[in-house]
Amino acid sequence: MPTLKELINIDPEKISAKIVKIMRKIVSNDLQKRGAVIGVSGGLDSSVCLALSIKAFGAKRVVGISLPETESNPESLDLARELCHNFRVEFIIEDISEALRGFNTYTRRDEPIKNIFPEYNSTYKAKIILPDNLLQKETLNIFKLTIISPEGKEKTKRIPLKEYLQIVAASNFKQRSRMSMLYYHAERLNCAVIGTGNKNEHEQGFFVKYGDGGADIKPIAHLFKTQVFQLAEYLEIPKKITSRTPTTDTYSAECTQEEFFFRVPFEIGDLAWLALEKEIPLKKVSQELDLSEKQVLRIQKDIKRKIKTAAYLKAAPYHL
C-alpha cells in the first residue's frame, strides 16, 4: 500500500494540462469571455493561478491586479509586480484604502478592539489568532486578540463574541472591496475572474463569502496546499514566492494562516486530511506522521468541524 506522501504526490505536468484544458472550455465556451483577470498577492496560490491562466489564454489575455491598502505588507506589491513583469502580463495597481475608509472599515474594526484594550490606538497593530499547540492538547477554536505596541510589546486576550463578530465583519470589507474591483476590470475587459483558493481554504471555509470566495472559476480548489507547491515548482514560480510564509493579509499585524486558522503545518494537516478521505487506519497514519493516534484524531476532528461550518459559506442563495 502506498504511503500518504506517495498518495498526495501529483504529476504536475499532467494536472496542469488538465486544468488548462478545462479553464479554456469554461471561460471561452461556457462564460464566453476573452481572457482572465486575477488578483495577484505575491503569494503562492495567486502566482500558480496566474501561471495557469497564461497557459490557458496567453499572456496578452491575462491581467494581474494588485489590491493593496494601508495595512498591506509592501513586499506583497513588490512580488506581485515582479511576477507579472517576468510573465509579461499587464499589471494594474488598485489601492483600495479610500474605499475602505468610505466604508469606515478601520473605525468599525478598531472600536471593539478598544473595548478589549482601552490603550489601543492607530499606532498599534493587531491580529486575531487561534489557540496554538493543536498537536499538544485538545483546545476549542476560541479566537484571541493580540495587540502590538509601537515598542513591540504584545498583549493577548480572549475575544468576547460581540467584539469578535464586529472585528471580522469590518475586516471582511477588505476582501469584498477587492472582489468588487476585480469584477470592475473583468467586466471592462470581458474577462473571467479567476479565484485563487486552494482545497484547504475552499473546503474548510478560509475565505470571505462574496469576497475572495467570489470568482467565475477556481482552478486549484481541488488541490491540497502541498499539491499547489508541487504545481508551483513545475510552473517555475520564483523561490522568493514559494518560500514565503502564507499570511492572511487582513490584519495590521503580520498573521500567518497557520496561527489564524489551520493550527498545524500544511505538510502535516494535508496528510491527515488525505488519510481521513482514504479511510486509512489510524494506527498507520500515526506511524507515518510520527504522531500519536490522539494527535491525529485532534487534527482530523478540527478539519471535519471546519468543513461542516464552511457549508454556509459555500452555499448558493436559497430560492423560494
HUURSUL-V599523 format. One record per residue. N is the residue number from 1. RES is the residue in one small letter. SS is DSSP state (hx for helix, st for strand, lp for the rest). PSI is psi in whole degrees, 0 to 359 (NA if undefined). NEAR is the number of other ideal C-beta (glycine too) atoms within 8 Angstrom. Layout:
# HUURSUL-V599523
n=(N | N)
res=(RES | RES)
ss=(SS | SS)
psi=(PSI | PSI)
near=(NEAR | NEAR)
This chain:
# HUURSUL-V599523
n=(1 | 2 | 3 | 4 | 5 | 6 | 7 | 8 | 9 | 10 | 11 | 12 | 13 | 14 | 15 | 16 | 17 | 18 | 19 | 20 | 21 | 22 | 23 | 24 | 25 | 26 | 27 | 28 | 29 | 30 | 31 | 32 | 33 | 34 | 35 | 36 | 37 | 38 | 39 | 40 | 41 | 42 | 43 | 44 | 45 | 46 | 47 | 48 | 49 | 50 | 51 | 52 | 53 | 54 | 55 | 56 | 57 | 58 | 59 | 60 | 61 | 62 | 63 | 64 | 65 | 66 | 67 | 68 | 69 | 70 | 71 | 72 | 73 | 74 | 75 | 76 | 77 | 78 | 79 | 80 | 81 | 82 | 83 | 84 | 85 | 86 | 87 | 88 | 89 | 90 | 91 | 92 | 93 | 94 | 95 | 96 | 97 | 98 | 99 | 100 | 101 | 102 | 103 | 104 | 105 | 106 | 107 | 108 | 109 | 110 | 111 | 112 | 113 | 114 | 115 | 116 | 117 | 118 | 119 | 120 | 121 | 122 | 123 | 124 | 125 | 126 | 127 | 128 | 129 | 130 | 131 | 132 | 133 | 134 | 135 | 136 | 137 | 138 | 139 | 140 | 141 | 142 | 143 | 144 | 145 | 146 | 147 | 148 | 149 | 150 | 151 | 152 | 153 | 154 | 155 | 156 | 157 | 158 | 159 | 160 | 161 | 162 | 163 | 164 | 165 | 166 | 167 | 168 | 169 | 170 | 171 | 172 | 173 | 174 | 175 | 176 | 177 | 178 | 179 | 180 | 181 | 182 | 183 | 184 | 185 | 186 | 187 | 188 | 189 | 190 | 191 | 192 | 193 | 194 | 195 | 196 | 197 | 198 | 199 | 200 | 201 | 202 | 203 | 204 | 205 | 206 | 207 | 208 | 209 | 210 | 211 | 212 | 213 | 214 | 215 | 216 | 217 | 218 | 219 | 220 | 221 | 222 | 223 | 224 | 225 | 226 | 227 | 228 | 229 | 230 | 231 | 232 | 233 | 234 | 235 | 236 | 237 | 238 | 239 | 240 | 241 | 242 | 243 | 244 | 245 | 246 | 247 | 248 | 249 | 250 | 251 | 252 | 253 | 254 | 255 | 256 | 257 | 258 | 259 | 260 | 261 | 262 | 263 | 264 | 265 | 266 | 267 | 268 | 269 | 270 | 271 | 272 | 273 | 274 | 275 | 276 | 277 | 278 | 279 | 280 | 281 | 282 | 283 | 284 | 285 | 286 | 287 | 288 | 289 | 290 | 291 | 292 | 293 | 294 | 295 | 296 | 297 | 298 | 299 | 300 | 301 | 302 | 303 | 304 | 305 | 306 | 307 | 308 | 309 | 310 | 311 | 312 | 313 | 314 | 315 | 316 | 317 | 318 | 319 | 320)
res=(m | p | t | l | k | e | l | i | n | i | d | p | e | k | i | s | a | k | i | v | k | i | m | r | k | i | v | s | n | d | l | q | k | r | g | a | v | i | g | v | s | g | g | l | d | s | s | v | c | l | a | l | s | i | k | a | f | g | a | k | r | v | v | g | i | s | l | p | e | t | e | s | n | p | e | s | l | d | l | a | r | e | l | c | h | n | f | r | v | e | f | i | i | e | d | i | s | e | a | l | r | g | f | n | t | y | t | r | r | d | e | p | i | k | n | i | f | p | e | y | n | s | t | y | k | a | k | i | i | l | p | d | n | l | l | q | k | e | t | l | n | i | f | k | l | t | i | i | s | p | e | g | k | e | k | t | k | r | i | p | l | k | e | y | l | q | i | v | a | a | s | n | f | k | q | r | s | r | m | s | m | l | y | y | h | a | e | r | l | n | c | a | v | i | g | t | g | n | k | n | e | h | e | q | g | f | f | v | k | y | g | d | g | g | a | d | i | k | p | i | a | h | l | f | k | t | q | v | f | q | l | a | e | y | l | e | i | p | k | k | i | t | s | r | t | p | t | t | d | t | y | s | a | e | c | t | q | e | e | f | f | f | r | v | p | f | e | i | g | d | l | a | w | l | a | l | e | k | e | i | p | l | k | k | v | s | q | e | l | d | l | s | e | k | q | v | l | r | i | q | k | d | i | k | r | k | i | k | t | a | a | y | l | k | a | a | p | y | h | l)
ss=(lp | lp | lp | hx | hx | hx | hx | hx | lp | lp | lp | hx | hx | hx | hx | hx | hx | hx | hx | hx | hx | hx | hx | hx | hx | hx | hx | hx | hx | hx | lp | lp | lp | lp | lp | st | st | st | st | lp | lp | lp | lp | hx | hx | hx | hx | hx | hx | hx | hx | hx | hx | hx | hx | hx | hx | lp | hx | hx | hx | st | st | st | st | st | lp | lp | lp | lp | lp | lp | lp | hx | hx | hx | hx | hx | hx | hx | hx | hx | hx | hx | hx | hx | hx | lp | lp | st | st | st | st | lp | lp | lp | hx | hx | hx | hx | hx | hx | lp | lp | hx | hx | hx | hx | hx | hx | hx | hx | hx | hx | hx | hx | lp | lp | lp | lp | lp | lp | lp | lp | st | st | st | st | st | lp | lp | lp | lp | lp | lp | lp | lp | lp | lp | lp | lp | lp | lp | st | st | st | st | st | lp | lp | lp | lp | lp | st | st | st | st | st | lp | lp | hx | hx | hx | hx | hx | hx | hx | hx | hx | hx | hx | hx | hx | hx | hx | hx | hx | hx | hx | hx | hx | hx | hx | hx | hx | hx | hx | hx | hx | lp | lp | st | st | st | st | lp | lp | lp | hx | hx | hx | hx | hx | hx | lp | lp | lp | lp | lp | lp | lp | lp | lp | lp | lp | lp | st | st | lp | lp | lp | lp | lp | lp | hx | hx | hx | hx | hx | hx | hx | hx | hx | hx | lp | lp | lp | lp | hx | hx | hx | hx | lp | lp | lp | lp | st | lp | lp | lp | lp | lp | lp | lp | lp | st | hx | hx | hx | hx | hx | hx | lp | lp | lp | hx | hx | hx | hx | hx | hx | hx | hx | hx | hx | hx | hx | hx | lp | lp | lp | hx | hx | hx | hx | hx | hx | hx | hx | lp | lp | lp | hx | hx | hx | hx | hx | hx | hx | hx | hx | hx | hx | hx | hx | hx | hx | hx | hx | lp | hx | hx | hx | hx | lp | lp | lp | lp | lp | lp)
psi=(132 | 154 | 167 | 321 | 328 | 322 | 326 | 348 | 141 | 166 | 98 | 322 | 315 | 315 | 317 | 314 | 320 | 316 | 315 | 317 | 316 | 320 | 316 | 316 | 312 | 310 | 315 | 313 | 308 | 312 | 341 | 50 | 161 | 347 | 207 | 143 | 133 | 135 | 119 | 125 | 356 | 8 | 174 | 308 | 313 | 329 | 317 | 317 | 326 | 314 | 320 | 321 | 321 | 319 | 326 | 319 | 349 | 148 | 328 | 346 | 20 | 135 | 125 | 131 | 126 | 136 | 65 | 164 | 180 | 323 | 6 | 150 | 122 | 332 | 327 | 315 | 317 | 316 | 321 | 317 | 314 | 319 | 312 | 324 | 316 | 325 | 359 | 45 | 156 | 137 | 126 | 137 | 124 | 102 | 118 | 12 | 315 | 324 | 318 | 322 | 324 | 326 | 357 | 36 | 308 | 321 | 315 | 324 | 319 | 334 | 307 | 333 | 320 | 333 | 329 | 318 | 94 | 332 | 350 | 135 | 188 | 347 | 347 | 164 | 157 | 157 | 157 | 136 | 160 | 164 | 141 | 192 | 42 | 330 | 341 | 332 | 158 | 119 | 145 | 162 | 71 | 119 | 148 | 155 | 130 | 130 | 149 | 121 | 166 | 335 | 356 | 6 | 131 | 144 | 139 | 134 | 155 | 141 | 125 | 152 | 315 | 313 | 320 | 313 | 321 | 320 | 314 | 315 | 318 | 317 | 330 | 346 | 329 | 308 | 323 | 328 | 320 | 317 | 318 | 319 | 321 | 319 | 332 | 309 | 325 | 317 | 325 | 325 | 2 | 48 | 166 | 148 | 126 | 121 | 148 | 7 | 139 | 183 | 319 | 314 | 314 | 314 | 328 | 357 | 28 | 64 | 166 | 127 | 130 | 23 | 246 | 351 | 351 | 117 | 167 | 331 | 142 | 93 | 333 | 18 | 350 | 2 | 134 | 156 | 319 | 331 | 328 | 323 | 321 | 319 | 320 | 320 | 317 | 322 | 2 | 45 | 134 | 143 | 326 | 341 | 314 | 336 | 357 | 137 | 125 | 129 | 169 | 332 | 43 | 319 | 159 | 328 | 142 | 129 | 119 | 156 | 328 | 314 | 334 | 329 | 307 | 328 | 347 | 155 | 148 | 323 | 341 | 310 | 319 | 319 | 321 | 322 | 315 | 319 | 323 | 316 | 322 | 357 | 45 | 135 | 140 | 320 | 317 | 321 | 314 | 323 | 316 | 323 | 355 | 44 | 160 | 162 | 327 | 321 | 316 | 317 | 321 | 316 | 313 | 323 | 319 | 318 | 314 | 322 | 316 | 322 | 319 | 316 | 327 | 349 | 321 | 318 | 328 | 348 | 140 | 161 | 142 | 134 | 125 | NA)
near=(2 | 4 | 7 | 12 | 8 | 7 | 9 | 12 | 6 | 10 | 5 | 11 | 7 | 8 | 12 | 13 | 8 | 8 | 12 | 11 | 8 | 9 | 15 | 10 | 9 | 12 | 16 | 9 | 7 | 7 | 10 | 5 | 12 | 7 | 16 | 16 | 14 | 16 | 12 | 14 | 11 | 15 | 12 | 14 | 12 | 14 | 15 | 15 | 14 | 17 | 12 | 16 | 15 | 12 | 7 | 11 | 12 | 7 | 8 | 6 | 9 | 16 | 14 | 16 | 15 | 16 | 13 | 11 | 10 | 6 | 5 | 9 | 7 | 7 | 7 | 14 | 12 | 9 | 13 | 15 | 11 | 9 | 16 | 13 | 8 | 7 | 11 | 5 | 12 | 7 | 13 | 9 | 9 | 8 | 8 | 13 | 9 | 7 | 10 | 14 | 9 | 6 | 9 | 7 | 12 | 10 | 7 | 11 | 12 | 10 | 9 | 12 | 14 | 9 | 7 | 11 | 11 | 5 | 5 | 11 | 5 | 4 | 5 | 13 | 8 | 13 | 12 | 14 | 13 | 11 | 11 | 7 | 7 | 12 | 9 | 4 | 5 | 3 | 8 | 4 | 9 | 8 | 10 | 12 | 18 | 12 | 14 | 10 | 10 | 5 | 4 | 6 | 6 | 8 | 8 | 8 | 8 | 7 | 12 | 7 | 6 | 7 | 13 | 13 | 8 | 12 | 14 | 9 | 8 | 11 | 11 | 10 | 10 | 13 | 12 | 12 | 13 | 13 | 13 | 9 | 13 | 14 | 10 | 8 | 13 | 14 | 7 | 6 | 10 | 8 | 13 | 13 | 15 | 15 | 14 | 15 | 13 | 13 | 12 | 13 | 11 | 12 | 8 | 12 | 11 | 9 | 12 | 9 | 8 | 7 | 13 | 12 | 13 | 11 | 9 | 11 | 12 | 10 | 12 | 16 | 10 | 4 | 12 | 13 | 13 | 11 | 13 | 14 | 10 | 11 | 16 | 13 | 10 | 9 | 11 | 6 | 12 | 11 | 5 | 7 | 14 | 11 | 5 | 10 | 4 | 9 | 10 | 9 | 8 | 7 | 11 | 7 | 10 | 6 | 12 | 10 | 10 | 11 | 9 | 12 | 9 | 11 | 11 | 11 | 6 | 12 | 7 | 12 | 14 | 14 | 15 | 15 | 12 | 12 | 13 | 10 | 6 | 7 | 4 | 8 | 5 | 9 | 7 | 9 | 14 | 13 | 7 | 10 | 11 | 5 | 9 | 6 | 9 | 6 | 10 | 15 | 9 | 11 | 15 | 12 | 8 | 11 | 13 | 9 | 9 | 11 | 11 | 7 | 8 | 11 | 8 | 7 | 9 | 8 | 7 | 3 | 4 | 5 | 3 | 2)
